[in-house]
Amino acid sequence: MVRVMAVGIFDLLHAGHLHYVEQAKSLGDELVVVIAHDETVRRQKHEPVTGQELRRRMVEGLKPVDEAIVGNPPGVPIFEILKAVKPDLIALGYDQKHSIDAIKDGLENHGFGHVKVTRVEGLSDDLDGTRKIIARILDLWPGSEGGPYEED
């Protein structure tokens, strides 16, 4: 049995997220997805649109996902979550900026040298990311610059 771990924010769930978990699941028998804690999202990216528990529930509802859990808050060492999940493989998204070599070194240094790390392929759709979707919505929004409608 191969347990795969995937990680992400998963704010405004979209086709790119589904593709990511499908790809991750294809690498093993069981998929556990770690949803970023709200405080982590705030520190690293932006104010989350949806809270961590709703994001967790939505991701867990995706067919390829066996379990979804909320990650540790900032200040808790990142490798602590590995003790709970016990993955055999970590699947990174195509757009996640983490260095595979740096992750492997960290795993080795924290006693998880047996855990493999790989990066999955991206979706060939131009709306495969939250920022791209928001930009497209703004382009289509009535009265917005670049939108198809003008104010009367």
NUDO-38233 format. One record per residue (C-alpha): x, y, z; residue number from 1; residue in one letter. Coordinates in steps of 0.05 Angstrom, whole numbers, plus 5000, padded with zeros to 4 digits. Each point is the difference from the previous one (the first is absolute). Layout:
    px    py    pz  num  residu
     X     Y     Z  NUM       A
...
This chain:
    px    py    pz  num  residu
  5000  5000  5000    1       M
  5030  5067  4978    2       V
  4975  5062  5037    3       R
  5006  5064  4961    4       V
  4998  5069  5032    5       M
  4981  5062  4961    6       A
  5001  5070  5029    7       V
  4968  5066  4980    8       G
  4956  5059  5017    9       I
  4940  4979  4957   10       F
  4965  5067  5006   11       D
  4946  5007  4947   12       L
  5002  4927  4979   13       L
  5008  4992  4924   14       H
  5019  4952  4945   15       A
  5075  5009  5012   16       G
  4990  4975  5072   17       H
  4960  4940  4976   18       L
  5054  4984  4949   19       H
  5054  5005  5055   20       Y
  4964  4951  5046   21       V
  4985  4952  4942   22       E
  5073  5000  4981   23       Q
  5022  4991  5073   24       A
  4951  4942  5010   25       K
  5026  4965  4938   26       S
  5068  4994  5035   27       L
  4975  4955  5056   28       G
  4943  4965  5035   29       D
  4979  5052  5052   30       E
  5000  5076  4994   31       L
  5004  5045  5060   32       V
  4995  5074  4984   33       V
  5026  5052  5049   34       V
  4962  5066  4995   35       I
  5040  5062  5020   36       A
  4981  5030  5067   37       H
  4966  5068  4993   38       D
  5058  5035  5035   39       E
  5049  4968  4953   40       T
  4960  5025  4940   41       V
  4998  5071  5030   42       R
  5075  5001  5010   43       R
  5020  4969  4934   44       Q
  4948  5025  4950   45       K
  4936  5037  5018   46       H
  4938  5000  5044   47       E
  4965  4935  4984   48       P
  4933  5007  4965   49       V
  4974  4937  5034   50       T
  5021  4976  5069   51       G
  5043  4939  5012   52       Q
  4944  4954  5023   53       E
  4957  5015  4939   54       L
  5060  4990  4954   55       R
  5015  4934  5036   56       R
  4928  4976  4991   57       R
  4999  5019  4927   58       M
  5066  4965  4984   59       V
  4979  4938  5039   60       E
  4938  4997  4957   61       G
  5041  4991  4937   62       L
  4999  4928  4976   63       K
  5075  4987  4998   64       P
  5010  5025  5072   65       V
  4998  4949  5056   66       D
  5011  5050  5056   67       E
  5012  5074  5007   68       A
  5029  5033  5062   69       I
  5018  5071  5019   70       V
  5074  5012  5006   71       G
  5036  5028  5060   72       N
  4998  5074  5015   73       P
  5063  5042  4990   74       P
  5051  4988  5054   75       G
  4990  4925  5000   76       V
  5057  4966  4962   77       P
  4978  4981  4931   78       I
  5025  4928  5009   79       F
  4952  4988  5058   80       E
  4943  4986  4952   81       I
  5039  4942  4971   82       L
  4996  4964  5067   83       K
  4924  5001  4994   84       A
  4994  4985  4926   85       V
  5057  4950  4993   86       K
  5006  5007  4924   87       P
  5041  4957  4955   88       D
  5000  5054  4946   89       L
  4987  5075  4998   90       I
  4969  5025  4935   91       A
  5013  5074  4986   92       L
  4957  5040  4953   93       G
  5030  5024  4935   94       Y
  4996  5073  5024   95       D
  5026  4990  5071   96       Q
  5066  5035  5005   97       K
  5032  4952  5049   98       H
  5067  4971  4981   99       S
  4996  4924  4997  100       I
  5074  4996  5020  101       D
  4989  5045  5061  102       A
  4940  4959  5021  103       I
  5039  4935  4993  104       K
  5057  5029  5042  105       D
  4950  5022  5054  106       G
  4966  4932  5000  107       L
  5068  4966  5008  108       E
  5020  5047  5056  109       N
  4935  4987  5038  110       H
  5000  4924  4995  111       G
  4954  4994  4940  112       F
  5052  4981  4948  113       G
  4956  4943  4975  114       H
  4946  5049  4976  115       V
  5004  5013  4925  116       K
  4983  5067  4968  117       V
  4974  5013  4931  118       T
  4967  5056  4961  119       R
  4936  4987  4961  120       V
  4982  5028  4932  121       E
  4958  5062  4992  122       G
  4933  5005  4965  123       L
  5005  5026  4929  124       S
  4941  5047  5012  125       D
  5013  5074  5004  126       D
  4953  5005  5061  127       L
  5037  4952  5044  128       D
  5015  5047  5057  129       G
  4961  5043  5048  130       T
  5034  5065  4979  131       R
  4986  4985  4927  132       K
  4927  4987  5015  133       I
  4993  5065  5040  134       I
  5034  5039  4944  135       A
  4952  4970  4949  136       R
  4939  5017  5044  137       I
  5024  5071  5006  138       L
  5010  5004  4925  139       D
  4927  4978  4990  140       L
  4971  5042  5056  141       W
  4951  5053  4975  142       P
  5032  5068  5000  143       G
  5070  4976  5018  144       S
  5058  5021  4957  145       E
  5008  4949  4945  146       G
  4930  4971  5014  147       G
  4951  4990  4944  148       P
  4949  5049  5028  149       Y
  5000  5075  5007  150       E
  4962  5041  5050  151       E
  4940  5037  4973  152       D
